[in-house]
Amino acid sequence: MATLFLLGRIRIVVYSNDHPPPHIHAVSEGHARFALGETPADVRLVESERMSRRELRSIAEAIIARHDDCLKAWIRIHGH
Protein backbone atom coordinates (compact mmCIF):
# COMPACT_ATOMS: atom_id res chain seq x y z
CA MET A 1 0.00 0.00 0.00
CA ALA A 2 1.35 3.40 -0.99
CA THR A 3 0.03 6.46 0.80
CA LEU A 4 -0.29 9.24 -1.78
CA PHE A 5 -1.29 11.99 0.65
CA LEU A 6 -3.10 12.71 3.89
CA LEU A 7 -6.27 14.72 4.22
CA GLY A 8 -6.53 15.31 7.95
CA ARG A 9 -6.89 11.84 9.43
CA ILE A 10 -7.82 10.29 6.08
CA ARG A 11 -5.12 8.45 4.11
CA ILE A 12 -5.40 8.43 0.33
CA VAL A 13 -3.79 5.22 -0.88
CA VAL A 14 -3.15 2.89 -3.81
CA TYR A 15 -2.99 -0.81 -2.98
CA SER A 16 -0.15 -2.61 -4.76
CA ASN A 17 -2.18 -5.82 -5.17
CA ASP A 18 -5.26 -4.03 -6.54
CA HIS A 19 -7.01 -4.35 -9.91
CA PRO A 20 -7.84 -2.09 -12.88
CA PRO A 21 -9.41 0.28 -13.70
CA PRO A 22 -7.34 3.01 -12.01
CA HIS A 23 -8.80 4.01 -8.66
CA ILE A 24 -7.69 5.06 -5.20
CA HIS A 25 -8.92 4.47 -1.69
CA ALA A 26 -9.63 6.85 1.17
CA VAL A 27 -9.09 5.15 4.51
CA SER A 28 -9.93 6.31 8.04
CA GLU A 29 -12.56 4.83 10.37
CA GLY A 30 -14.50 4.41 7.14
CA HIS A 31 -13.50 3.66 3.59
CA ALA A 32 -14.22 5.00 0.12
CA ARG A 33 -13.06 4.14 -3.38
CA PHE A 34 -12.81 6.71 -6.16
CA ALA A 35 -12.34 5.97 -9.86
CA LEU A 36 -9.70 8.21 -11.41
CA GLY A 37 -10.58 8.19 -15.10
CA GLU A 38 -8.42 10.00 -17.64
CA THR A 39 -9.12 13.59 -16.55
CA PRO A 40 -9.97 15.33 -13.27
CA ALA A 41 -13.57 15.64 -14.51
CA ASP A 42 -13.76 11.82 -14.60
CA VAL A 43 -13.14 11.35 -10.85
CA ARG A 44 -16.16 9.68 -9.27
CA LEU A 45 -17.13 7.92 -6.07
CA VAL A 46 -17.49 4.17 -6.59
CA GLU A 47 -18.30 3.05 -3.06
CA SER A 48 -18.16 4.27 0.52
CA GLU A 49 -18.73 2.96 3.98
CA ARG A 50 -18.98 4.94 7.23
CA MET A 51 -17.96 8.28 5.69
CA SER A 52 -20.07 11.43 5.72
CA ARG A 53 -21.08 13.34 2.60
CA ARG A 54 -18.91 16.20 3.82
CA GLU A 55 -15.87 13.92 4.07
CA LEU A 56 -16.57 12.42 0.65
CA ARG A 57 -16.93 15.86 -0.94
CA SER A 58 -13.65 17.00 0.63
CA ILE A 59 -11.87 13.83 -0.51
CA ALA A 60 -13.21 14.17 -4.06
CA GLU A 61 -12.04 17.79 -4.25
CA ALA A 62 -8.56 16.80 -3.05
CA ILE A 63 -8.34 13.93 -5.55
CA ILE A 64 -9.49 16.18 -8.40
CA ALA A 65 -6.85 18.75 -7.45
CA ARG A 66 -4.15 16.03 -7.45
CA HIS A 67 -5.58 13.88 -10.25
CA ASP A 68 -2.47 13.75 -12.43
CA ASP A 69 -0.22 12.74 -9.52
CA CYS A 70 -2.72 10.09 -8.39
CA LEU A 71 -2.98 8.61 -11.88
CA LYS A 72 0.82 8.62 -12.29
CA ALA A 73 1.14 6.78 -8.97
CA TRP A 74 -1.40 4.17 -10.09
CA ILE A 75 0.51 3.63 -13.35
CA ARG A 76 3.88 3.48 -11.55
CA ILE A 77 2.56 0.83 -9.14
CA HIS A 78 0.45 -1.21 -11.59
CA GLY A 79 2.20 -0.58 -14.91
CA HIS A 80 -0.93 0.33 -16.90
MMTF fields as JSON, N, C-alpha, C and O atoms, coordinates in Angstrom:
{
  "mmtfVersion": "1.0.0",
  "mmtfProducer": "UNKNOWN",
  "numBonds": 319,
  "numAtoms": 320,
  "numGroups": 80,
  "numChains": 1,
  "numModels": 1,
  "chainsPerModel": [1],
  "groupsPerChain": [80],
  "chainIdList": ["A"],
  "bondAtomList": [4, 2, 8, 6, 12, 10, 16, 14, 20, 18, 24, 22, 28, 26, 32, 30, 36, 34, 40, 38, 44, 42, 48, 46, 52, 50, 56, 54, 60, 58, 64, 62, 68, 66, 72, 70, 76, 74, 80, 78, 84, 82, 88, 86, 92, 90, 96, 94, 100, 98, 104, 102, 108, 106, 112, 110, 116, 114, 120, 118, 124, 122, 128, 126, 132, 130, 136, 134, 140, 138, 144, 142, 148, 146, 152, 150, 156, 154, 160, 158, 164, 162, 168, 166, 172, 170, 176, 174, 180, 178, 184, 182, 188, 186, 192, 190, 196, 194, 200, 198, 204, 202, 208, 206, 212, 210, 216, 214, 220, 218, 224, 222, 228, 226, 232, 230, 236, 234, 240, 238, 244, 242, 248, 246, 252, 250, 256, 254, 260, 258, 264, 262, 268, 266, 272, 270, 276, 274, 280, 278, 284, 282, 288, 286, 292, 290, 296, 294, 300, 298, 304, 302, 308, 306, 312, 310, 316, 314],
  "bondOrderList": [1, 1, 1, 1, 1, 1, 1, 1, 1, 1, 1, 1, 1, 1, 1, 1, 1, 1, 1, 1, 1, 1, 1, 1, 1, 1, 1, 1, 1, 1, 1, 1, 1, 1, 1, 1, 1, 1, 1, 1, 1, 1, 1, 1, 1, 1, 1, 1, 1, 1, 1, 1, 1, 1, 1, 1, 1, 1, 1, 1, 1, 1, 1, 1, 1, 1, 1, 1, 1, 1, 1, 1, 1, 1, 1, 1, 1, 1, 1],
  "groupList": [{"groupName": "MET", "atomNameList": ["N", "CA", "C", "O"], "elementList": ["N", "C", "C", "O"], "formalChargeList": [0, 0, 0, 0], "bondAtomList": [1, 0, 2, 1, 3, 2], "bondOrderList": [1, 1, 2], "singleLetterCode": "M", "chemCompType": "L-PEPTIDE LINKING"}, {"groupName": "ALA", "atomNameList": ["N", "CA", "C", "O"], "elementList": ["N", "C", "C", "O"], "formalChargeList": [0, 0, 0, 0], "bondAtomList": [1, 0, 2, 1, 3, 2], "bondOrderList": [1, 1, 2], "singleLetterCode": "A", "chemCompType": "L-PEPTIDE LINKING"}, {"groupName": "THR", "atomNameList": ["N", "CA", "C", "O"], "elementList": ["N", "C", "C", "O"], "formalChargeList": [0, 0, 0, 0], "bondAtomList": [1, 0, 2, 1, 3, 2], "bondOrderList": [1, 1, 2], "singleLetterCode": "T", "chemCompType": "L-PEPTIDE LINKING"}, {"groupName": "LEU", "atomNameList": ["N", "CA", "C", "O"], "elementList": ["N", "C", "C", "O"], "formalChargeList": [0, 0, 0, 0], "bondAtomList": [1, 0, 2, 1, 3, 2], "bondOrderList": [1, 1, 2], "singleLetterCode": "L", "chemCompType": "L-PEPTIDE LINKING"}, {"groupName": "PHE", "atomNameList": ["N", "CA", "C", "O"], "elementList": ["N", "C", "C", "O"], "formalChargeList": [0, 0, 0, 0], "bondAtomList": [1, 0, 2, 1, 3, 2], "bondOrderList": [1, 1, 2], "singleLetterCode": "F", "chemCompType": "L-PEPTIDE LINKING"}, {"groupName": "GLY", "atomNameList": ["N", "CA", "C", "O"], "elementList": ["N", "C", "C", "O"], "formalChargeList": [0, 0, 0, 0], "bondAtomList": [1, 0, 2, 1, 3, 2], "bondOrderList": [1, 1, 2], "singleLetterCode": "G", "chemCompType": "PEPTIDE LINKING"}, {"groupName": "ARG", "atomNameList": ["N", "CA", "C", "O"], "elementList": ["N", "C", "C", "O"], "formalChargeList": [0, 0, 0, 0], "bondAtomList": [1, 0, 2, 1, 3, 2], "bondOrderList": [1, 1, 2], "singleLetterCode": "R", "chemCompType": "L-PEPTIDE LINKING"}, {"groupName": "ILE", "atomNameList": ["N", "CA", "C", "O"], "elementList": ["N", "C", "C", "O"], "formalChargeList": [0, 0, 0, 0], "bondAtomList": [1, 0, 2, 1, 3, 2], "bondOrderList": [1, 1, 2], "singleLetterCode": "I", "chemCompType": "L-PEPTIDE LINKING"}, {"groupName": "VAL", "atomNameList": ["N", "CA", "C", "O"], "elementList": ["N", "C", "C", "O"], "formalChargeList": [0, 0, 0, 0], "bondAtomList": [1, 0, 2, 1, 3, 2], "bondOrderList": [1, 1, 2], "singleLetterCode": "V", "chemCompType": "L-PEPTIDE LINKING"}, {"groupName": "TYR", "atomNameList": ["N", "CA", "C", "O"], "elementList": ["N", "C", "C", "O"], "formalChargeList": [0, 0, 0, 0], "bondAtomList": [1, 0, 2, 1, 3, 2], "bondOrderList": [1, 1, 2], "singleLetterCode": "Y", "chemCompType": "L-PEPTIDE LINKING"}, {"groupName": "SER", "atomNameList": ["N", "CA", "C", "O"], "elementList": ["N", "C", "C", "O"], "formalChargeList": [0, 0, 0, 0], "bondAtomList": [1, 0, 2, 1, 3, 2], "bondOrderList": [1, 1, 2], "singleLetterCode": "S", "chemCompType": "L-PEPTIDE LINKING"}, {"groupName": "ASN", "atomNameList": ["N", "CA", "C", "O"], "elementList": ["N", "C", "C", "O"], "formalChargeList": [0, 0, 0, 0], "bondAtomList": [1, 0, 2, 1, 3, 2], "bondOrderList": [1, 1, 2], "singleLetterCode": "N", "chemCompType": "L-PEPTIDE LINKING"}, {"groupName": "ASP", "atomNameList": ["N", "CA", "C", "O"], "elementList": ["N", "C", "C", "O"], "formalChargeList": [0, 0, 0, 0], "bondAtomList": [1, 0, 2, 1, 3, 2], "bondOrderList": [1, 1, 2], "singleLetterCode": "D", "chemCompType": "L-PEPTIDE LINKING"}, {"groupName": "HIS", "atomNameList": ["N", "CA", "C", "O"], "elementList": ["N", "C", "C", "O"], "formalChargeList": [0, 0, 0, 0], "bondAtomList": [1, 0, 2, 1, 3, 2], "bondOrderList": [1, 1, 2], "singleLetterCode": "H", "chemCompType": "L-PEPTIDE LINKING"}, {"groupName": "PRO", "atomNameList": ["N", "CA", "C", "O"], "elementList": ["N", "C", "C", "O"], "formalChargeList": [0, 0, 0, 0], "bondAtomList": [1, 0, 2, 1, 3, 2], "bondOrderList": [1, 1, 2], "singleLetterCode": "P", "chemCompType": "L-PEPTIDE LINKING"}, {"groupName": "GLU", "atomNameList": ["N", "CA", "C", "O"], "elementList": ["N", "C", "C", "O"], "formalChargeList": [0, 0, 0, 0], "bondAtomList": [1, 0, 2, 1, 3, 2], "bondOrderList": [1, 1, 2], "singleLetterCode": "E", "chemCompType": "L-PEPTIDE LINKING"}, {"groupName": "CYS", "atomNameList": ["N", "CA", "C", "O"], "elementList": ["N", "C", "C", "O"], "formalChargeList": [0, 0, 0, 0], "bondAtomList": [1, 0, 2, 1, 3, 2], "bondOrderList": [1, 1, 2], "singleLetterCode": "C", "chemCompType": "L-PEPTIDE LINKING"}, {"groupName": "LYS", "atomNameList": ["N", "CA", "C", "O"], "elementList": ["N", "C", "C", "O"], "formalChargeList": [0, 0, 0, 0], "bondAtomList": [1, 0, 2, 1, 3, 2], "bondOrderList": [1, 1, 2], "singleLetterCode": "K", "chemCompType": "L-PEPTIDE LINKING"}, {"groupName": "TRP", "atomNameList": ["N", "CA", "C", "O"], "elementList": ["N", "C", "C", "O"], "formalChargeList": [0, 0, 0, 0], "bondAtomList": [1, 0, 2, 1, 3, 2], "bondOrderList": [1, 1, 2], "singleLetterCode": "W", "chemCompType": "L-PEPTIDE LINKING"}],
  "groupTypeList": [0, 1, 2, 3, 4, 3, 3, 5, 6, 7, 6, 7, 8, 8, 9, 10, 11, 12, 13, 14, 14, 14, 13, 7, 13, 1, 8, 10, 15, 5, 13, 1, 6, 4, 1, 3, 5, 15, 2, 14, 1, 12, 8, 6, 3, 8, 15, 10, 15, 6, 0, 10, 6, 6, 15, 3, 6, 10, 7, 1, 15, 1, 7, 7, 1, 6, 13, 12, 12, 16, 3, 17, 1, 18, 7, 6, 7, 13, 5, 13],
  "groupIdList": [1, 2, 3, 4, 5, 6, 7, 8, 9, 10, 11, 12, 13, 14, 15, 16, 17, 18, 19, 20, 21, 22, 23, 24, 25, 26, 27, 28, 29, 30, 31, 32, 33, 34, 35, 36, 37, 38, 39, 40, 41, 42, 43, 44, 45, 46, 47, 48, 49, 50, 51, 52, 53, 54, 55, 56, 57, 58, 59, 60, 61, 62, 63, 64, 65, 66, 67, 68, 69, 70, 71, 72, 73, 74, 75, 76, 77, 78, 79, 80],
  "secStructList": [7, 3, 3, 3, 3, 3, 3, 6, 6, 3, 3, 3, 3, 3, 7, 6, 6, 7, 7, 1, 1, 7, 3, 3, 3, 3, 3, 1, 1, 1, 3, 3, 3, 3, 3, 7, 7, 1, 1, 4, 4, 4, 7, 3, 3, 3, 3, 3, 3, 1, 7, 7, 2, 2, 2, 2, 2, 2, 2, 2, 2, 2, 2, 2, 2, 6, 2, 2, 2, 2, 2, 2, 2, 2, 2, 2, 2, 2, 7, 7],
  "xCoordList": [0.849, 0.0, 0.892, 1.806, 0.621, 1.354, 0.417, -0.641, 0.808, 0.026, 0.412, 1.578, -0.554, -0.295, -0.285, 0.577, -1.257, -1.29, -2.273, -3.073, -2.189, -3.1, -4.048, -3.672, -5.263, -6.269, -6.827, -7.809, -6.19, -6.528, -6.161, -5.011, -7.129, -6.89, -7.162, -7.072, -7.487, -7.82, -6.587, -5.971, -6.239, -5.125, -5.678, -6.659, -5.047, -5.405, -4.333, -3.151, -4.748, -3.789, -4.091, -5.203, -3.037, -3.149, -2.637, -1.535, -3.412, -2.986, -2.18, -2.6, -1.033, -0.15, -0.734, -0.389, -1.598, -2.181, -3.6, -4.402, -3.904, -5.256, -5.449, -4.544, -6.586, -7.011, -7.388, -7.727, -7.328, -7.837, -9.359, -9.966, -9.974, -9.412, -8.786, -9.004, -8.007, -7.339, -8.311, -9.309, -7.988, -8.798, -7.927, -6.858, -8.4, -7.69, -8.675, -9.888, -8.12, -8.916, -8.674, -7.566, -9.712, -9.627, -9.922, -10.96, -8.983, -9.087, -8.989, -8.048, -9.956, -9.934, -10.74, -10.523, -11.662, -12.56, -13.49, -13.987, -13.716, -14.505, -13.603, -12.377, -14.232, -13.499, -14.291, -15.522, -13.576, -14.221, -13.276, -12.056, -13.853, -13.057, -13.518, -14.714, -12.542, -12.81, -12.133, -10.939, -12.901, -12.34, -11.624, -12.101, -10.476, -9.702, -10.089, -10.184, -10.311, -10.578, -9.366, -8.286, -9.539, -8.417, -8.198, -7.09, -9.23, -9.119, -9.698, -10.434, -9.378, -9.969, -11.503, -12.125, -12.103, -13.566, -14.148, -15.343, -13.306, -13.758, -13.745, -14.239, -13.195, -13.137, -14.558, -15.395, -14.819, -16.158, -16.085, -15.209, -17.007, -17.128, -17.693, -18.715, -17.027, -17.494, -18.231, -19.285, -17.66, -18.302, -17.791, -16.701, -18.597, -18.165, -18.862, -19.951, -18.2, -18.732, -18.284, -17.092, -19.239, -18.977, -18.203, -17.321, -18.535, -17.957, -19.103, -20.05, -19.003, -20.065, -19.979, -18.951, -21.068, -21.08, -20.041, -19.389, -19.897, -18.907, -17.491, -16.693, -17.177, -15.865, -15.667, -14.613, -16.672, -16.572, -16.376, -15.589, -17.074, -16.928, -15.505, -14.891, -14.998, -13.646, -12.599, -11.639, -12.785, -11.869, -11.895, -10.842, -13.088, -13.214, -12.513, -11.815, -12.694, -12.04, -10.522, -9.827, -10.011, -8.562, -8.025, -6.951, -8.768, -8.34, -8.368, -7.451, -9.399, -9.494, -8.309, -7.719, -7.968, -6.851, -5.509, -4.582, -5.404, -4.147, -4.281, -3.484, -5.269, -5.582, -4.365, -4.125, -3.604, -2.475, -1.469, -0.978, -1.158, -0.223, -0.796, -0.065, -2.076, -2.716, -2.684, -2.378, -2.994, -2.978, -1.568, -1.368, -0.59, 0.819, 1.242, 1.955, 0.814, 1.143, 0.517, 1.168, -0.748, -1.405, -0.596, -0.312, -0.231, 0.513, 1.881, 2.317, 2.566, 3.878, 3.775, 4.64, 2.733, 2.563, 2.046, 2.487, 1.117, 0.449, 0.926, 0.637, 1.648, 2.202, 1.228, 1.577, 0.027, -0.928, -1.946, -2.829],
  "yCoordList": [-1.171, 0.0, 1.232, 1.351, 2.134, 3.401, 4.533, 4.711, 5.297, 6.463, 7.611, 8.0, 8.153, 9.243, 10.585, 11.427, 10.78, 11.989, 11.801, 10.866, 12.705, 12.711, 13.889, 14.967, 13.667, 14.718, 14.683, 13.995, 15.43, 15.313, 13.917, 13.497, 13.203, 11.839, 10.774, 9.577, 11.206, 10.289, 10.067, 11.02, 8.796, 8.452, 8.151, 7.421, 8.714, 8.433, 7.479, 7.824, 6.278, 5.215, 4.504, 4.545, 3.846, 2.893, 1.572, 1.513, 0.524, -0.811, -1.464, -1.457, -2.022, -2.613, -3.887, -4.24, -4.572, -5.817, -5.604, -6.537, -4.38, -4.028, -4.322, -4.842, -4.003, -4.354, -3.101, -2.074, -3.183, -2.089, -2.03, -2.994, -0.951, 0.278, 1.134, 0.879, 2.152, 3.007, 3.631, 4.251, 3.448, 4.006, 4.134, 3.531, 4.922, 5.063, 4.931, 5.045, 4.689, 4.467, 5.579, 6.103, 5.93, 6.847, 6.005, 5.35, 6.038, 5.153, 5.953, 6.722, 5.767, 6.306, 5.306, 4.101, 5.769, 4.825, 4.191, 3.082, 4.905, 4.411, 4.167, 4.168, 3.962, 3.661, 4.165, 4.135, 4.627, 5.0, 4.671, 4.664, 4.4, 4.136, 5.102, 5.269, 5.741, 6.71, 6.262, 5.963, 6.218, 5.965, 7.232, 8.341, 7.062, 8.213, 8.69, 9.896, 7.784, 8.186, 8.845, 8.852, 9.398, 9.999, 11.468, 11.976, 12.157, 13.586, 13.858, 13.028, 14.998, 15.327, 15.305, 14.975, 15.646, 15.641, 14.232, 14.067, 13.213, 11.82, 11.2, 10.086, 11.891, 11.345, 11.145, 12.043, 9.938, 9.677, 8.682, 7.817, 8.824, 7.923, 6.596, 6.565, 5.502, 4.173, 3.508, 2.901, 3.631, 3.054, 3.758, 4.329, 3.708, 4.273, 3.554, 3.0, 3.584, 2.964, 3.773, 4.01, 4.192, 4.936, 6.242, 6.588, 6.958, 8.28, 9.242, 8.897, 10.442, 11.432, 12.038, 11.949, 12.645, 13.34, 14.452, 14.695, 15.116, 16.198, 15.665, 16.271, 14.536, 13.918, 13.514, 13.77, 12.887, 12.421, 13.591, 13.495, 14.672, 15.862, 16.422, 16.782, 16.49, 16.997, 16.095, 16.58, 14.801, 13.834, 13.976, 14.03, 14.035, 14.167, 15.429, 15.394, 16.534, 17.788, 17.658, 18.16, 16.988, 16.804, 15.895, 16.146, 14.847, 13.935, 14.647, 14.486, 15.42, 16.175, 17.132, 17.262, 17.794, 18.747, 18.05, 18.66, 16.78, 16.028, 14.892, 13.954, 14.973, 13.877, 13.347, 12.14, 14.207, 13.75, 12.969, 11.929, 13.453, 12.744, 11.4, 10.413, 11.352, 10.095, 9.079, 7.907, 9.513, 8.608, 8.132, 6.96, 9.019, 8.62, 7.584, 6.637, 7.749, 6.78, 5.427, 4.392, 5.428, 4.167, 3.474, 2.28, 4.202, 3.627, 3.136, 2.067, 3.891, 3.48, 2.172, 1.306, 2.025, 0.828, -0.357, -1.487, -0.11, -1.207, -1.396, -2.422, -0.42, -0.575, -0.412, -0.73, 0.064, 0.33, 1.334, 1.685],
  "zCoordList": [0.0, 0.0, 0.0, 0.816, -0.912, -0.986, -0.592, -1.195, 0.421, 0.8, -0.122, -0.172, -0.849, -1.781, -1.058, -1.308, -0.154, 0.653, 1.8, 1.816, 2.743, 3.887, 3.766, 3.305, 4.182, 4.225, 5.644, 5.921, 6.532, 7.949, 8.419, 8.297, 8.952, 9.434, 8.366, 8.639, 7.18, 6.084, 5.207, 4.731, 5.002, 4.109, 2.72, 2.575, 1.714, 0.327, -0.189, -0.221, -0.592, -0.883, -2.2, -2.727, -2.705, -3.81, -3.267, -2.722, -3.406, -2.977, -4.096, -5.253, -3.755, -4.763, -5.37, -6.498, -4.657, -5.172, -5.698, -5.73, -6.108, -6.543, -8.032, -8.686, -8.549, -9.911, -10.7, -10.111, -12.049, -12.88, -12.755, -12.29, -13.146, -13.703, -12.599, -11.415, -12.99, -12.01, -11.005, -11.374, -9.739, -8.659, -7.412, -7.32, -6.464, -5.202, -4.056, -4.23, -2.887, -1.693, -0.688, -0.577, 0.035, 1.166, 2.405, 2.498, 3.358, 4.512, 5.806, 6.0, 6.678, 8.043, 8.864, 8.734, 9.706, 10.373, 9.343, 9.538, 8.256, 7.136, 5.941, 6.05, 4.815, 3.588, 2.396, 2.396, 1.384, 0.121, -1.02, -0.854, -2.175, -3.378, -4.452, -4.689, -5.101, -6.157, -7.451, -7.462, -8.539, -9.861, -10.309, -10.067, -10.966, -11.411, -12.804, -13.033, -13.726, -15.101, -15.722, -15.131, -16.908, -17.64, -17.311, -17.48, -16.848, -16.548, -15.158, -14.624, -14.573, -13.273, -13.288, -12.279, -14.407, -14.507, -14.422, -14.179, -14.623, -14.596, -13.201, -13.026, -12.207, -10.851, -10.337, -10.423, -9.796, -9.267, -8.117, -8.071, -7.209, -6.075, -6.563, -7.247, -6.21, -6.59, -5.431, -5.617, -4.236, -3.057, -1.815, -1.808, -0.764, 0.516, 1.657, 1.51, 2.784, 3.981, 5.188, 5.379, 5.993, 7.229, 7.005, 7.792, 5.936, 5.686, 5.384, 4.677, 5.925, 5.719, 4.319, 3.648, 3.902, 2.605, 2.591, 1.575, 3.714, 3.823, 3.625, 2.909, 4.257, 4.066, 2.611, 2.028, 2.031, 0.648, -0.315, -1.257, -0.087, -0.937, -0.821, -1.826, 0.387, 0.629, -0.019, -0.617, 0.099, -0.509, -2.022, -2.658, -2.603, -4.057, -4.554, -5.567, -3.848, -4.246, -4.201, -5.084, -3.177, -3.053, -4.156, -4.703, -4.48, -5.546, -6.897, -7.703, -7.141, -8.395, -8.519, -9.591, -7.428, -7.448, -7.691, -8.223, -7.305, -7.453, -8.467, -8.458, -9.324, -10.246, -10.988, -10.984, -11.615, -12.427, -11.592, -12.032, -10.399, -9.523, -9.083, -9.009, -8.796, -8.395, -9.53, -9.306, -10.728, -11.881, -12.181, -12.498, -12.087, -12.292, -11.263, -11.596, -10.024, -8.974, -9.288, -9.143, -9.717, -10.087, -11.194, -11.093, -12.23, -13.349, -12.903, -13.33, -12.057, -11.554, -10.775, -10.901, -9.98, -9.144, -9.951, -9.741, -10.87, -11.586, -13.031, -13.648, -13.567, -14.906, -16.044, -17.181, -15.801, -16.898, -16.475, -17.258]
}
